[in-house]
Amino acid sequence: MFHVLENRIRSAFATFIQARYGAGTPVLLDQPKQASFGELALPIAFQLAKQLKKAPKAIAQEIVAGAGSIAGVSGFEIAGNGYINVRLDRGVYGRALLEGSTEPAASRPGKMIVEHTNINPNKAAHIGHLRNAVLGDTFVRLLRASGNRVEVQNYIDNTGVQVADVVAGFHFLEHKTVAEVRQLVSSTRFDYVCWDLYARVSAYYKEHGEAIAWRQETLHAIEAGVGELSELGHIVADAIVERHLATMRRLDITYDVLPRESEILHLKFWATAFEQLKERKAIYFETEGKNKGCWVMPGAAFSSDAGEDDSKVIVRSNGTVTYVGKDIAYQMWKFGVLGRDFYYRVLRTYPDGHTIWVSTTEPSSDSPAFGKGDQVFNVIDSRQSYLQDVVEAGLRQLGYVEQAEKSVHFSYEMVALSPRTCVELGIELSEEDQKRPYVEVSGRKGLGVKADDLIDKLIETAQKEVDSRHPEAAAEERRRVAEAIATGALRYFLLKFTRNTVIAFDFQEALSFEGDTGPYVQYAAVRARNILRKLEERGMRMPDFAAALPEEAMSRQLAGEDFWQLLLAASKAGSAIERAVRGGEPSHVARYAFQLAQAFNNFYHAYPVLSEEDPEKRALLLWMTQYFQRQLRDVLGELGIHVPPYM
C-alpha cells in the first residue's frame, strides 16, 4: 500500500513540475528525520532551485499550491528552507489496507530472462553455488511480484573443461568402462564420487604434467560428439544435472529451461555467431605473437584501458572455442538475434505441475517458446566480470547496442566458511586457517562443503531443537518443521548481505532464533498465527472488521503514533520489493523482513490482544495481528522461505 501512495505522489508532482516548469526532474522521496514530521519528505524544491534560479522555499510553496489534492494524502507542509513533508490520511490508509484495495502490480510488457545457478555438471554442488541459486531465484520471485514476465534459465556447460577432467579421470586414471560408470550412477551418490575424483585428477595433473593431454583429447571427443569419451561425457553431465536439480529443489528452487552447451555446438549456434563476428570484423585472425593462430577480439572493444596485448582469445589455435565465445552465441540467442533456436524435450514435471525443459538436438513441435528476452540478467560471480564485459562488447561489435545495454551482470561475491563452521563440519584446518576470519573453498582442492551436506547438517541441528520443544508431535511433522527452519535459515543468511559482500557462513549465526536471522522472522510469523489460533481454541470469533472499523474508527485508533507507526511498518513490503528490483539487491527485502518481524514483536509485547476489553480497540488489535501475519508470510514467501506450523 505504501508504495502505491509513493508512486501516486511521485506521479502527481512530476506531472505538475513538467507542466509548470517544463522540467523532467526525477521526484525523489525521503524518509523524514522524525516521525512527527510526516510520512514522506520531498527535496524536489532543492533539485529545481539552481535550474529555476529561485529560492527552494518559494518553489516548494508553488508546488504545494499547484499540485492539488492527492487521494490518501491529508496534507502537505513546507519545512525548513524548502522541504515538502507529506502527511497521509490515517483513516483512509488503514481502511484501504483492511479492504485490500492496494492496487496489485500491473503486468509489465516484455519478457525478462534470468539465468542462474550454472553449476558445472562435474561434481556435487557446494555452498558457493547456493548463493548464486538463492540470489537468482529470489530475484525472479521479486520480479514476478512486480508484474514482470520472467523466464528462468540454468545454463548447463556439459562440454567444458571441468566435465572433461572427470571423464578423463574415469577413463585414463581409473580405466573404467562406460558400463562401469553407468553402474556407479545407479549405485552410488554419483555427484559425491565425482567430487572426490575431480580433486584427484586436479592433483594428478600437478604431479604429472604430461597428463594434461588427457583433457585436450577428452574435450575434442566431447565437442565432436563421438566415441567412448563423448558417451562418458553425456553420462557424467546428465547424472550430475539430475543431482543438482534435486539439491536445488530442497530449497524450493526450480527453472523453466536448461539450455545445454552441447546443443550450442551441435546446432551450429557458435558457427552462426562466429560467421557474424568475422563478417562484421568484431574479431580478427592473429598471425603473430602469443595468440598466433587464434581468433581474437581487440581489447579496445571491451576496455578503455586495454593495451595491444589485451586482446581476448575467442577461438584457440587448436580450433576449440573459449567459454566467452560460446557465451556470446548464447547471449545472442537469449535476445532472439542469433537466427537459430534449440529443440526442447521435457526433462521433468514436478507434483505441482511445473515442467522443466532441456535443450536437445532432436526436433520437437510441442514445446513452449524460450528466449527472445527484452532484458537479460546473468547471475554470475564477480570474478567473471571481465568475461561478462567481453560478452557485452561482442554484442556491441555486432551492432546489437540495445541488447548490450540490456545485458545485466548480476554479480555477487564468494561464500566462505567461518573457522567454527569448518570444525563443526569436520574440515581440518591449518593453524593459519584457524586464525582467519573465513576459509575459502576450492573444488579443485576438494576443500569445501557440499550443499546437501550443509542442508543435512542444518536440518539435523534444527531437528534437535524442534524435538526438544515439541516431543508430542508426529516424527514426520517434526522433520518437516526442521526442514522449513533449516532451509529458511540458509536462504535468509545468503540473502541478508548485499551482493558485493563476501559471506563467511556460520551455522550458529544462521540458525539463531534471535537477531537478524531467518528463524527469527519465521518465529514472528508463527507467533502471529498462534494468537489467531488461540482465539479459535477459546471458542471466540473474529469480529466483522468492515463493520467494526469504519473509517472514523480507524482514524480514532490510528491517531496515536504507536499504532500508526506499527501499521506503516507492516505495510511497506511493496516499497521494499520495488527498491530491491530497481537496485538489483534482494537484501533490501531480507532487511525489511527483519524490520517487520521486529515491529510485530514490539506489537506482541506491548498489546495483550486477546485480553483487550474495549471492543473497537480489540477489533483493531485482532485485525493488525491478522495483517502482520499475512505480511510476514508473504514477505518470507518472496524470499523463498516457508512458515512452519510451529517453532
Protein Blocks (a to p, Z undefined) as FASTA:
>chain_A
ZZmmmmmmmmmmmmmmmmmnopacdcdddddfbfklojbdcfklmmmmmmnopafklmmm
mmmmmnopaehiabdcdehjlpacddddfklmmmmmmnopnopadddedjddddehjiac
fbccdfklmmmmmmmmmmmmmmmmnopacdddddddfkbfklmmmmmmmmmmnopafklm
mmmmmmmcfklmmmmmmmmmmmmmmmmmmlmmmmmmmmmmmmnopajklmmmmmmmmmmm
mmmmmmmmmnopacfbdcdfklmmmnommmmmmmmmmmnopaccdfedjkgoiacddfkl
mockbcfklcccfbdfkopacfklmmmmmmmmmnopnopacddddfbdcfkopacddddf
bdcfkbcceejifbdcddddfklmmmmmmmmmmmmmnopamlmmmpccdddddddddfkl
mmmnopacdfklmmpmbdcddfklopacdfklmmmmmmmmmmmmmmmmmmmbcfklmmmm
mmmmmmmmmmmmmmmpcfklccdddfklmmpcghjdfklmmmmmmmmmmmmmmmmmnopa
cddfklmmcfklmmmmmmpmklmmmmmmmmmmmmmmmmmmmnopaklmmmmmmmmmmmmm
mmmmmpcfklpmblklmmmmmmmmmmmmmmmmmmmmmnopacdfbZZ
